[in-house]
Amino acid sequence: MKKNKLEYAKTILKKVSFDVKLFRKELAKSYQYLLEDEINELMDWVIQNFGKQYCLTPILVKNN
């Protein structure tokens, strides 16, 4: 299941990459449902495929 969510996020981001604002919005949404290690992997993927201008710093919130 873990990989499915990450792959889903990548698929969505590829589809919206034509618009930086929309891309960042979808990236922020994906940070909400991915685990911390998945977020790091996604950030690396974004930088490799789209460049640093597309990347956002995730705000990690832990639910207690």
Secondary structure, DSSP 8 states (H G I E B T S, - for coil): -HHHHHHHHHHHHHHTTT-HHHHHHHHHHHHHHS-HHHHHHHHHHHHHHH-GGG----------
